[in-house]
């Protein structure tokens, strides 16, 4: 299954749907993850952290 993780667009929103640890667990179960670039910035999670967890970074959802 391909799981898409979009960036939050609501003003003041400071959460993200998937953490790198959750991405790692989902990958271990055979899922592919596509994370919108900079979706984790409000929680201090970088695109590189998602890539290290096995997620693909995309420009748009």
C-alpha positions in Angstrom: 0.0 0.0 0.0 1.2 3.5 -0.8 0.6 5.9 2.1 0.7 9.7 1.5 1.5 12.2 4.2 0.6 15.7 3.3 1.8 18.8 5.0 -0.7 20.6 7.3 -2.0 23.7 5.7 -4.1 25.2 8.5 -2.5 28.4 10.0 -0.9 27.6 13.4 -1.1 23.8 12.9 1.9 22.2 14.7 1.4 18.5 14.1 2.3 16.0 11.4 0.4 12.8 10.6 3.4 10.5 10.7 6.7 10.6 12.5 9.9 9.1 11.2 9.5 6.2 13.7 6.0 5.5 12.5 7.2 5.6 8.9 9.9 3.1 9.8 7.4 0.7 11.3 5.0 1.1 8.3 7.9 0.4 5.9 8.8 -2.8 8.0 5.2 -4.0 7.2 5.8 -3.5 3.5 4.1 -0.2 2.9 5.6 2.6 0.8 5.4 6.2 2.2 5.4 9.4 0.3 5.8 12.4 2.5 5.2 16.0 1.3 8.4 18.0 1.5 8.7 20.1 4.7 5.6 18.5 6.3 7.5 17.9 9.6 9.1 21.3 10.0 6.5 22.5 12.6 7.6 19.6 14.7 11.4 20.0 14.0 11.4 16.8 11.8 13.5 17.2 8.6 12.9 15.7 5.2 16.2 13.8 5.7 14.8 12.1 8.8 11.9 10.8 6.8 14.3 9.7 4.0 16.4 7.9 6.6 13.2 6.1 7.7 12.6 4.9 4.2 10.0 7.4 3.0 10.1 9.1 -0.3 9.9 12.9 -0.2 7.5 14.5 -2.8 6.8 18.1 -3.8 3.0 17.9 -3.6 0.2 15.6 -2.7 
